[in-house]
Structures are given as structure tokens and as C-alpha cells.
Amino acid sequence: MQARFPEGNFPADMVARSEKEKDHRYAVVEAVIENGHRFDYMAVLENGYGGVGEPVLLRKGVFSHSPFIGFRWLKAPGESYGRSPVMKALPDIKTANKVVELALKNASIAVTGIWQADDDGVLNPATIKLVPGTIIPKAVGSAGLTPLQSPGSFDLSQVVLEELRKRIRHGLLADKLGATENKQMTATEVLERSAEMARILGATYGRLQAELLTPLVVRALAILVRRGEVEAVRVDGRYVDLQYKSPLARQQTRKEAQDILAWIQSLSALGPQAMGLIDPIKTARFLAKAYGVPADILKTQEELEQAPSQGAMTLPAGMDMGQVGEMAKKLMQNPEQLQEMMKEVGHATAS
């Protein structure tokens, strides 16, 4: 404890006792209390030395960010504490555990058996040993030692247990992208199932991003700044912002890109004047970002300004804005084609 709190004011008798009894335990209370925009930290020896007396202050300090991160998977309206997926599946988990317990008891009975015998004055249950070669005496006319039929059914318990396991897997989101009847899923099927998972976890992902991921990065950055390993930066969303590259985040961005392509297709029905509302350069950059196109294959703003004729949107010969809208509609229905097209453009630019 002296190594953990070197600045602590330990009583002399406590130090002397610790040298003799190195395994002795002491109760230390560490607390972090929010105080405006900062967090006060304090560590005290509970009830002082020997469990009686005033607490002894071991350390005191201030955190700019809370060292604890409390996040919630979901929460009900009007409550502060969150709920986890396990809490939703907890009744089924307890029921499944009970079914397994009863099935094991039934299996033990089926293996060892329950026996019954007539009270004929000859058979003594205390002296019976069920081992090979045992001779069990019985009275004339009595049934002797007979097995008791088990009323349980293993088949029914397995059906109930399998149904409970399916509900537990569904509650823990373990079956969202699990194996299907057809093991060879197409790319479209994978995208649709990923989109369904994104719709289900949309609110949960937003809460985890705000309550877990962002505070975790901010706290790690504060530790690095305190150690002097990086310069002091502040994640304020304007000058420094966090961009999440997880599959679920990319799926949400691609959904926005598909909505934009659908909007462009709707504008094409209104004529060239409506299509003139679109900035093709900004639209292309947003779609490139949404589909994960590397930034080094795109022209910078300076390169576009140096070649304004190339930067302007030109249509191939014989193609009007209506055909552009039809092309956008096809790309919206087949996002894999758009990704392949952008990859080909990147290879052609690199070569």
C-alpha cells in the first residue's frame, strides 16, 4: 500500500505492524466525485488504523475526465440505469438451466434406475448390492426386485431446450448473420442481412458510440496528453472529430448513399433544370466516402481548379440527364456494381 500511495500519511504503528504481518488486509475507499467540469479524486483508509478512529487521507487529486466509463446497451423510459441483452434473455436462460438440470436427473435415474420390492420379510434392501453376479433372495410368490418405470421423456425436454436456445441466441443477437440453409450466400444477401442488422441495432449503436466509444477515445487521449506523449488536442467535433469505420457505421453511411441515389433518380423525372440543382463534384465525393473509395485516387480541389474543363461535368455523346437518372436508379438497386465501377476507376487512375 505504501508503493501504491507513497504520499500517504500512514500511522507509525500501522507501518510497524505491516512489516511484521505482510499479508494483513486494510480497507481502502477510492472515490471519484463530479465537481462541475472536473472530477475530484480521493483515496482514504477506511475507519483509520485498526478499524477505529478517523479515516486517513492517502491521496487527493483532480481528473479532467472521468476515469470510469458507464455505458448502456438500452434503457427503458424514465430510468437511468441501462439494460443488457442478457437481462432480456435472463428468464429463458434460467429456464434452460432448469430444464438441463431436470434432464440430467432423469438421465441419472435412467442409468442407475429406481427399484421397488415387496415387503415379504425375506428381501432386505439394506443388504442388496447391485453388482454383477449378485444373488438377491425373494419370497415364493413375490415379484422380488423390479425396476420403476421413469415417467420423464428425454425427447420432449430436448425440444423445449432447443426452442429456449433459439430464443436466447436471438436475444443475444447471435443469429443475425449465422449460418443459413444455403451456406453459399450471395453478396446481395449479405448486404440485405447486414442492413437488417443495422436497422435493428441503429439506436443501440448510436448510444454505444456516444456513451462508450467517444468517452473511451477521449479518456485515452487525455492519458497520453498527461504523459506528454502527444500534444494537447480537444475532440470538439469542429476542428478534431472522430470517424468510426466499423462495419455497422459503414453500412449506415451506405444507406445514406442509396437514399441520395434514389433522390437523384427522382429528380431526373423533373427535367434538366431539377438536375442542375446537384453539385456533381460534391455528390461524387460523398459517394466515394460512403463506399470507402481511397482518397488518393480522387482529384484534390487544387487540381480541379487548375483544370476547370476537366472538373466540369460532361456527359458522353448521345446521353442526356434522364439517362443519367436511369443509371443512378440501376446503381441504387445494385450497390455492388457501383463499388466495382469505382474500383475500376481507381485502377485506371493509378495506371
Summary of the structure (lengths in Angstrom):
residues: 351
radius of gyration: 35.5
end to end distance: 64.2
largest distance: 114.9
contacts: 790
relative contact order: 0.06
helix: 51%
strand: 10%
